[in-house]
């Protein structure tokens, strides 16, 4: 039988490519990783709120609100809002009641004075009343607006804590 010579089998060597392309690609990926860490890596700093000002009053965040805000009995809460920034926490709510504006104003006046705030009543009448109260150090303020409606009263409460 004649001998058949087969070509030698060689394994091809892999080509490594251009080293500048590999370095450029590595630097691009590193830059992207750094960008993502800087942009999304840290949560914004949040100033803590002193827990002693929280209470069982309704609030939009589901926790408490300011302990010094009197909670009106039987109120039908319409809207609640809270906002916190670096130095101020604001809280507000709107509610309806079947009670007269004068009765609600008297309740808030007693409750806020009992919490140690100085209270001023503005424009008291049978149809509306406005109260403004503040602490002696001016770090807590509250405004209560009460308007007569066909079924009772609508009340807007806005408070600030610094």
Secondary structure, 3 states (H helix, E strand, C coil): CCCCCCCCCCCCCCCCCCHHHHHHHHHHHHHHHHHHHHHHCCCCCCCCCCHHHECCCCCCCCCCCECCCCCCCCCEEEEEEEEECCCCEEEEEEEEECCCHHHHHHHHHHHHHHCCCEEEEECCCCCEEEEEEECCCCCEEEEEEEEEECCEEEEEEEEEEC
